[in-house]
Amino acid sequence: MANPDQKTIIIDNAYQEIKNICISLQKDTDASNLEIKNLLKLIMNEWEEKEEQKTGFGFR
């Protein structure tokens, strides 16, 4: 990837930030990988529901 576009850079940065938040959460709370994955799934479900309510369309 010689010249990543701005969207790719933003997505990569967001991924790294979310990953760091999850790692910090695990260190602070001793949460398991499964608990973190479940939390992320819950967040995604909420986000999808709000997006669907706002636009009438979902991500799926």
C-alpha positions in Angstrom: 0.0 0.0 0.0 2.2 2.8 -1.3 -0.4 5.6 -1.2 -3.3 4.9 1.1 -6.2 7.2 0.7 -7.6 9.3 3.5 -10.5 6.8 4.2 -8.0 4.0 4.7 -5.9 6.1 7.0 -9.0 7.1 9.1 -10.2 3.4 9.3 -6.7 2.2 10.4 -6.4 5.0 13.0 -9.9 4.2 14.4 -9.0 0.4 14.5 -5.8 1.2 16.5 -7.7 3.5 18.9 -10.5 0.9 19.5 -7.8 -1.8 20.0 -6.0 0.3 22.6 -9.2 1.1 24.4 -10.0 -2.6 24.6 -6.5 -3.5 25.8 -6.8 -0.8 28.5 -10.2 -2.0 29.5 -8.9 -5.6 29.9 -6.0 -4.4 32.0 -8.2 -2.2 34.2 -11.0 -4.8 34.7 -9.4 -8.2 34.1 -12.1 -8.8 31.5 -11.7 -11.8 29.2 -11.4 -11.7 25.5 -14.9 -13.1 25.2 -16.3 -10.3 27.5 -14.6 -7.7 25.3 -15.9 -9.3 22.1 -19.4 -9.4 23.6 -19.1 -5.7 24.6 -18.0 -4.7 21.0 -20.9 -6.7 19.6 -23.4 -4.9 21.9 -22.0 -1.6 20.8 -22.3 -2.5 17.1 -25.8 -3.7 17.6 -26.8 -0.4 19.3 -25.0 1.6 16.5 -26.8 -0.4 13.8 -30.2 0.1 15.4 -29.7 3.9 15.8 -28.4 4.1 12.2 -31.4 2.1 10.9 -33.8 4.4 12.9 -32.1 7.5 11.5 -31.9 6.4 7.9 -34.4 3.5 7.5 -31.5 1.4 6.3 -29.1 -1.0 8.2 -25.6 -2.1 7.4 -26.7 -5.6 6.5 
